[in-house]
């Protein structure tokens, strides 16, 4: 969400009432106001009585301020929309920044109220009289914003026939196009830009130029010719025409908007880091803004060793490729050498690189050295990055590391990056339809946590189990046919009826697999995302918070509990007081997502294991039926089983075995799974009954097979029970041994959930506790742990000082 937060109007120092002798800047920080609280206005977070309520007209530089607000109100592509609830207008524009500027100009007394094809109407304040009047401006030309231009301009004429070029854009672009008489406020504005960047704000510089009629007419002919050109050279001609007129500008000031972090972004990044994901930030913001965003979302920490790769002004001004390449390579090489020397230390590394240095770093002869450094850093921030560079970085990282890449963006300039990544996630917002180019669309960034850690984990387990089960059941079924051909010396006789073959994958075993792929959950979503929580009521007035973790043994219980001591230094009227609260810490299990990264459930050992399981099941089913049914009478009257009896009994054993195997595989049962598994078995008996009820011309050798042949025979039911138990015994023993002696993370968590108690085996509990507390280098948890370590160091130093002072005191001696 974007909010207009600060404005730096030509950096003139003044005070309310027009007293220029007071050394008070127009605005130091819009978020700290020395005036009364105003009514909340969405998209406008600016409070200063020196500019609001028309007080700015009393300033000595009111003419420049008027032009500043006109640029804000006219240089855009927005349209006004009436608000039914208030007397003010709402706006719709290509970007949320433009909406924020239009709302701000309206609050400052310059309301953009109407737009036609060639006219724009403002209700603006006359600085000489203080009265509000309506003025119409003729829109002559629009020079659109693009990622390469990084600026936007409009050419308008007022009611007096004066022609103005109004321009807004990146400060570096605007500063390079200022005239000699337009740099009056550049020094002060530059310092204010730095302070705004430190606050994590996005800035745009405003400038204008007055045009002569003859100069404009000459330029307009060139621009019109370029605009009507058809062909590949059209964009180049338009850019040259824009360069001709966008020069000799007069700087008016800068405005800043706050690109607020959405709710839950730091927490989401912390969970993703716990899950083992490497996170890079690619942004078009200035370096200072990008760094502050990195701290805000916990990608950066104060104790990180930060590598800054950027070109010096001297090398950049000379624009020599070899010199720029040499400087970038030298910085990359020295950074990597330092990383290798200090890799055994606890301090993580971060990399910050700007767009111009990145352009060199992504060249074919430099990219390998750059990527070698970048992939070994805990966090990477690329600032002043163009959309093309975002896509190129994504492609190179995917190719260099061989890992799966995910790109998430909320703007139209992120489309290339989203399409280049293996998985593209678009945040649906106000910056275009980039979600149409993505694989997934989310309303907010924090929902990425649930998409990956919960649904990503579930989908990996579901697909892995489903594929392996398909392999198992088809091997178990198909090999029995092959064994019968071997047994009959390839006589050509088929063991099963044709309808048995059709029904196996269509009806009798397909529905349980579908339920596995849709409903399976090894652990609940709450356990995937569970995190430590504490009461906000205790921290609202606190200045600092420190967290300690310790495992305590309670003598009256057999369990170990992980206890978190939340320590607050709280300030009240009497001074500082120390409060300690002990709260049981709920385990965090985002590390379950690492099972997919390590491919635990679809490794070659798993695939071969399920193949062997299917082979064993097929051997048990076939050999048991052959050697139990062949030598003995099948019915009481001494009849032996024929091929119809053998096929039906063997098929029954297969249906029972593969469906009971599904019951052992599933860990999350609902009534749907029970219905489909046991219903598939009942469906086989129903099918055999109905098929056998058909006339012999249709049922062939299965005529009344269930009712008159296999059904009344006790051997049929005994063989089925015995074969199913023996066939499932290897898998049952495997999971029993694994869960008892070699449990995986999800196995332990399942026991904790379903038995409602901690695991009593000390070794397993300590292992799970260790795995659940994954050490990360970025995220909120890493920052807290670093603060705890620093605080412990301070306490240790104080303890040593106290001991020394006590031992050196005369009383002690």
ABEGO torsion letter per residue (X at the ends): XBBBABBBBGGBBBBBGGBAABBBBABABAABBABBBBBBBBGBABBBAAABGGAAAABAAAAAAAAAAAAAAABBABBBBBBAABABBBBBBABAAAAAAAAAAAAAGBBBABBBAABBBBBBBBAAAGBBBBBBBBBABBBBBBAAAGBBBBBBBBAAGBBBBBBBEBAAAAAAABBAAAAAAAAAAAAAAAAAAAAGBBBBBBBBBBBBAAAAAAAAAAAAAAAABBEAAAAAAAAAAAAAABBGBBBAEBBBBBBBBBBGAAAAAAAAAAAGBBBBBBBABBAAAAAAAAAAAGABBAABBBBBBBBBAAAAAAGBAAAAAAAAAAAAAAAAAAAAAAAABABBBBBBBBAAAAAAAABAAAAAAAAAAAAABABBBBBGBBAAAAAAAAAAAAAAAGBBBBBBBABAAAAAAAAABABBBBBBBABEAAAAABABBBABAAAAAAAAAAAAAAAAAAAAAAAAAAAAAAAAAAAAAAAAAAAAGGAGBBABBAAAAAAAAAAAAAAAAAAAAAABBABBAAAAABBBBBBAAAAAABABBBBBBBBBBBAABABBBBBBBBBBBBBBAAEBBBBBBBBBBBBBAAAAAAAAAAGAAABAAAAAAAAAAAAAAAAAAAAAAAAAAAABBABAAGBBBBAAAAAAAAAAAAAAAAAAAAAAABABBBAAAAAAAAAAAAAAAAAAAAAAABBAAAAEAABGAAAABAAABAAAAAAAAAAAAAAAAAAAAAAAAAAAABBBAAAAAAAAAAAGBBBABAAAAAAAAAAABBBBABEAAAAAAAAAAAAAAAAAAAAAAAAAAAAABAAAX
